[in-house]
Amino acid sequence: MFDPSAAPPVDECPFCAIAAAHAPYDPRRPPASLNAELTTPPSFVVLSTPLLVAFLDIMPLSPGHLLLCPRPHRPKLTDATPAEARELGAYVRVLSAALARATGVDDWNVVQNNGAAASQVVPHVHYHLIPRPEIRASGRLSESFTMFGKGRREELDDDDAERLAAAIRREAAAVLAEEMPDEDSDGSGRKTKL
């Protein structure tokens, strides 16, 4: 019997496919470009560490809408390891700052759903970081404003996505450089990592 709440096999998980296709890199020294065509549909990666991967949503609620998830298949937040959970928390903050800088939008949502009843569509734990441009104060009342889970979503434009993903990677590196200018030490002589 078909169970609509059952998770798809890991080999069918789109987030696992993205994680498998994109090798980790040092977020302090991101590549200028990444091959988005390693997956179908294309995946525009903004962060790729040994534990996590972040990429632009293919049906964004606003330009810059990105997803952050652990590399291994973890259906819900409670399935993440303690190390994955710590890195998720750290990078939600770093990517929030990078996203605001790259988009010029200073307001955003962070959304994380667990299970079908909580509106989780892909059963692989992930955070949504969604820029929220102010459209009322700017007089742009004719523009659409989509709230999470409601309204029309636009397909991601590949050319715009490539430029935006590169900008977010650069800004994430800048945030990390500002916070940890000496990447090998925290002043105590110990090796550090995020």
ZITA-V634241 format. One record per residue. N is the residue number from 1. OMEGA is omega in whole degrees, 0 to 359 (none if undefined). D_FIRST is the distance of its C-alpha to the first C-alpha in whole Angstrom. Layout:
# ZITA-V634241
n: <N N>
omega: <OMEGA OMEGA>
d_first: <D_FIRST D_FIRST>
This chain:
# ZITA-V634241
n: <1 2 3 4 5 6 7 8 9 10 11 12 13 14 15 16 17 18 19 20 21 22 23 24 25 26 27 28 29 30 31 32 33 34 35 36 37 38 39 40 41 42 43 44 45 46 47 48 49 50 51 52 53 54 55 56 57 58 59 60 61 62 63 64 65 66 67 68 69 70 71 72 73 74 75 76 77 78 79 80 81 82 83 84 85 86 87 88 89 90 91 92 93 94 95 96 97 98 99 100 101 102 103 104 105 106 107 108 109 110 111 112 113 114 115 116 117 118 119 120 121 122 123 124 125 126 127 128 129 130 131 132 133 134 135 136 137 138 139 140 141 142 143 144 145 146 147 148 149 150 151 152 153 154 155 156 157 158 159 160 161 162 163 164 165 166 167 168 169 170 171 172 173 174 175 176 177 178 179 180 181 182 183 184 185 186 187 188 189 190 191 192 193 194>
omega: <180 177 184 179 181 179 176 175 182 181 176 182 181 181 175 178 178 179 180 184 187 180 175 173 178 183 176 179 184 174 179 178 177 180 180 185 178 179 174 359 180 179 183 187 178 179 177 179 177 182 189 170 177 186 178 177 182 176 188 173 175 178 181 178 181 181 178 182 173 178 179 179 177 184 184 181 180 177 179 176 176 179 178 181 178 182 175 180 180 183 171 180 180 181 175 179 180 180 178 179 184 183 186 180 186 177 182 172 166 184 177 183 180 177 183 180 179 177 174 183 177 185 173 187 178 174 171 170 191 176 180 179 178 183 182 184 182 180 182 185 180 179 179 177 185 174 184 177 182 173 185 175 181 174 180 176 187 181 178 182 179 179 182 179 178 179 179 177 179 182 176 177 179 178 180 179 178 183 182 185 175 189 183 185 177 181 181 183 179 173 180 170 182 none>
d_first: <0 4 6 10 12 11 14 14 16 19 21 19 20 23 25 25 26 29 30 30 32 35 37 39 42 45 44 48 49 46 46 47 44 41 39 37 35 34 31 29 29 33 33 36 36 39 39 37 38 37 35 34 33 34 34 34 31 31 30 33 34 38 39 39 35 34 31 32 30 30 30 27 24 24 21 23 27 27 25 29 31 35 36 34 34 38 38 35 38 41 39 38 42 43 41 42 45 45 43 45 48 46 46 48 46 47 44 40 37 35 32 29 26 23 19 18 19 23 22 21 20 20 19 22 25 28 31 32 35 36 40 41 44 47 47 48 52 52 52 49 48 46 44 40 39 35 34 31 28 30 32 32 32 34 33 35 38 39 42 42 40 42 45 43 41 44 46 43 44 48 48 45 48 51 49 49 52 54 52 53 56 56 53 54 55 55 59 58 58 55 52 50 47 45>
